[in-house]
Amino acid sequence: MKRARFAEEQIIGILKAAEAAGNIREVCREHNITEQTFYRWRRKYGGMDVSEARKLRDLERENTELKKMVADLSLDNRMLKEINSKKW
């Protein structure tokens, strides 16, 4: 899995710096990111604090685990239905 170059804390700091500076291009140049990346971060983390970003990360991780559990249970259910449908 690709490792993120910036942590959530750093991203929120960059967003706040851009808000304070008012010049997005300059902030992007300072931190060596593209404007597209900045706007993607702003859409995801805009208006968040560091604690809220951590909660978001934890919720996304939990959601991923739950989706895997549902997929496994669906597969088990399908296999059991297939076995029960056959005549012995």
C-alpha positions as CSV (number, residue, x, y, z in Angstrom):
1,M,0.0,0.0,0.0
2,K,1.3,3.5,-0.8
3,R,2.4,5.4,2.2
4,A,1.0,8.9,2.6
5,R,3.6,11.6,2.3
6,F,1.7,14.0,4.7
7,A,0.0,13.1,7.9
8,E,-3.5,14.5,8.7
9,E,-1.9,17.0,11.2
10,Q,0.4,18.3,8.5
11,I,-2.5,18.5,5.9
12,I,-4.6,20.5,8.3
13,G,-1.7,22.8,9.0
14,I,-1.2,23.4,5.3
15,L,-4.9,24.2,4.9
16,K,-4.9,26.7,7.8
17,A,-1.7,28.3,6.4
18,A,-3.3,28.7,3.0
19,E,-6.4,30.2,4.6
20,A,-4.3,32.7,6.6
21,A,-2.1,33.6,3.6
22,G,-4.9,33.9,1.1
23,N,-2.6,32.8,-1.8
24,I,-3.1,29.1,-2.5
25,R,-0.5,28.9,-5.2
26,E,2.3,30.2,-3.0
27,V,1.4,27.7,-0.2
28,C,1.3,24.8,-2.7
29,R,4.7,25.9,-4.0
30,E,6.2,26.1,-0.5
31,H,5.0,22.6,0.4
32,N,5.6,21.1,-3.0
33,I,2.1,19.9,-3.7
34,T,-0.2,20.5,-6.7
35,E,-3.3,22.7,-6.5
36,Q,-5.4,19.7,-7.3
37,T,-4.1,17.9,-4.2
38,F,-4.7,21.1,-2.1
39,Y,-8.4,21.2,-3.3
40,R,-8.9,17.5,-2.7
41,W,-7.5,17.9,0.9
42,R,-9.7,21.0,1.4
43,R,-12.8,19.0,0.3
44,K,-11.9,16.2,2.7
45,Y,-10.4,18.0,5.7
46,G,-11.8,21.5,5.3
47,G,-12.8,23.0,8.6
48,M,-11.5,20.1,10.7
49,D,-9.3,20.0,13.7
50,V,-6.6,17.4,14.3
51,S,-8.8,15.4,16.7
52,E,-11.6,15.3,14.2
53,A,-9.2,14.1,11.5
54,R,-8.1,11.3,13.7
55,K,-11.7,10.3,14.4
56,L,-12.4,10.3,10.6
57,R,-9.4,8.0,10.0
58,D,-10.6,5.6,12.8
59,L,-14.1,5.6,11.3
60,E,-12.8,4.9,7.8
61,R,-10.7,2.0,9.1
62,E,-13.7,0.6,11.0
63,N,-15.9,1.0,7.9
64,T,-13.3,-0.9,5.9
65,E,-13.3,-3.8,8.4
66,L,-17.0,-3.9,8.5
67,K,-17.2,-4.1,4.7
68,K,-14.8,-7.0,4.7
69,M,-16.9,-8.8,7.3
70,V,-20.1,-8.3,5.2
71,A,-18.3,-9.6,2.1
72,D,-17.1,-12.7,4.0
73,L,-20.6,-13.4,5.5
74,S,-22.2,-12.9,2.1
75,L,-19.9,-15.5,0.6
76,D,-20.5,-17.9,3.4
77,N,-24.3,-17.4,3.0
78,R,-24.1,-18.0,-0.8
79,M,-22.1,-21.2,-0.3
80,L,-24.6,-22.5,2.3
81,K,-27.5,-21.8,0.0
82,E,-25.8,-23.6,-2.9
83,I,-25.1,-26.6,-0.8
84,N,-28.7,-26.7,0.5
85,S,-30.3,-26.4,-2.9
86,K,-28.7,-29.7,-4.2
87,K,-30.6,-32.9,-3.8
88,W,-28.8,-35.6,-1.9
